[in-house]
Amino acid sequence: MRRQLFPALMMTIALTVLTGLAYPLVVTGVAQGLFKTRANGSLVKADGTVVGSSLIGQNFAAAKYFHPRPSAAGADGYDGLSSSASNLGPSNPDLLKSVHDRVLAYRKANGLAANTTVPVDAVTASASGLDPDISIANADLQAPRVARARSLPPATVLAAVARHTENRQWGFLGERVVNVLELNLDLDRSSGGPK
């Protein structure tokens, strides 16, 4: 038994050092060396203060801000500790009512006609409930409201949307999107900060 116990103990120690110490240190070193911003959470700063992450959606409700996708994460939404979807199926009456209510609210908030098609990302939550991006169509429909609220020409706001439009991942996956946090911070900087 002693002959079998010693090699087993040595393998346990060796694998613990290899997989529990060496591998995590190498992976952390590579991540910090090559992808420091991403490895540290893609944090976004304003005036030297961390205000969020470009990977996590935040709630912006004021008229001068672009609004993110709705969130089902947590009781009030946008809770990073409760990242989840509503898990309601497409025919669920509760989901259908909430989407209908969101369509009406979106049209009202943005001064749109009753027959204006509302982008799906404006009225449905993402799977995580914390999607940081909106579609270009969603941003374009919100731009006039934001321009009015900030007393800016619509062309200025649309130029900011264009600056924060991200291409498809790897050039072919998904759709082009606009990062809401970075766009709103850019507009705050260009119009003298939050008011």
N, C-alpha and C positions, 0 to 999 in steps of 0.2 A: 504494500500500500504506500509506503514511503516513497518508493520509486515512481509512482504515478502522481503523488501529491506534489512533489517538488517541481516537475515540468509544468503541471497545471498552474501552480502558484506563479512561476516565472512567466508563463504566457499571460496570465491575468495582469501582472505588473507591466509587462511589455506593451500589451494592448491598451492598458489604461494610460500609459505615458504617450503612446502613439496617437490614439484617438481622442483622449481626454485633454491632452496638453499640446502636443506638437501640431496636430492637424488644425485645431482652433486658432492657434497662434499664427500659423502660416496663412490661413484663410483671412484672418483679421488683418494681418500685415499686407497682404495683396489688396484687400478691399480698401484699406486706408491709403495705400500707396497709389492705386490706380483709379479708385472711385470714391474719394474721400467725401464729397458732398452727398452722394447717394447712400453711402454706408452709414452716414450720420443722420439720415432721415430726410434728406432734401429740404432742410429747414430754410424758411424765407425770413429775411430780416428787413425791418423798416427802422431807419435811424439807429441802427446797431442793436435793436431789440428783436428777438425772435417773435414773430407774429403768427407763425403756423408752418405748415409743410405744404409744398407744392403737390404732395400726393394725397392729401386729406381735405375733403370738402369742409367748408365752414358756412355758417348761416349768415347771409347778408340780407337784411329786410328793408333797409332804407331805400327810397326811390333813387338816390344818386348812385347806388351800387347795382352792378349786375347780380342777379339772383342765381344761386346754384340750383342743381337738381334737388327735388324734394328728398328728404331723408327719413328712413324708418329706423335709424339707429338710436335706440334709447327712447325714453318717454317723450322728450321734446325734439328728438332728431339731432343729428350731428354729434352724437356722443361717441368718441373714439373708443371708449371702453365697451361699447355695446354694438359694435359693427355687425349689422345684419340687415337682411331684407325683411319685408312684411310676411313673406311666405304665403301670400294670398294668390290663388290661381286666377287666370284671366277672366273667368266667368263668375268670380266671387262677388256678390252684391256689395260688400263693403269696399272692395277695390274699385268697382265700377262707379260707386257713388263718390269716393274720394277723388278719382280721376276727373269725373264730371265737375265736381266742385273746384278742383284745381284749374281746369280749363276756363271756367267762368272767372275765377280770381285772376288768372294770368291775363286774360283779355282785358279785364277791367283795369288792372295795374298798369298795363302797357298801352291803354287807350286804343285797343284793336276792335275792329268790327266783329259782329256776332258770327259772321261766316268765315273769319280768318282761321286758317289751319294752324293749329298750335303744335309745335314740335313735341314728339313723344317724350324727349328728355326733360321737358319743362313741367311735365305733369306726372311722371312716374319716378319712383326711387330706384337707384341702382341696386345691384345685388349686395354690395357692401353697405349701402346707405350713406357712404362718404365719398362719392365720386367728386373729384376736384374740378372736373371739366364739364362744359356744356357744348352743344353743337354750334356750328357757325350760324345756322338758321335761328337758333334760340338767341344767340348774341345779337344778330341783326335785328330781330324783333324788339329786343330790349333797348337797343342803342338810342332810339329817339327819346324814350323816357329818361334815360341817364343823361343825355345831352340837355334836355329841358331842366332837369333837376340841378345840373351843374352850371347852367348858363353857358354851355359850350356849343360850338357849331357841330352838327351831326357828323360832318366829315372828320373832325378831330377825334371824336369818340370811335368812329369806324376805323380810323387809322390805328388807334390803340388796340382795337379788336384784332386787326391784321397783325400787329406786332406780337400779339400773344396767342396767335393761332399756331398750333403744333401740328406737324405733318403726321401722316399715318406711321404707326410703329413699323420699323424696318422698311418703310416705303410702300407697304401693301396691306398691312393688317389694320382693320378698323377704319374709322373715319377721321378726318381732320377735326380737331377740337380746340376749344379756347379754355385756358386755365383761369378760373374765376378769381382766385386770390391774387395772382400776379397782375391780372388786368385791373382789378379794383385798386391795388396799391399803386400801380402806374398812374391811374387817373387821379388818385389822391396827391401823388408827387407833382403831377403836371398842373394841378389846380390849387396848389398851396396847402395840401394836407387835409385830413379829415376835419369836417366842421360840425 
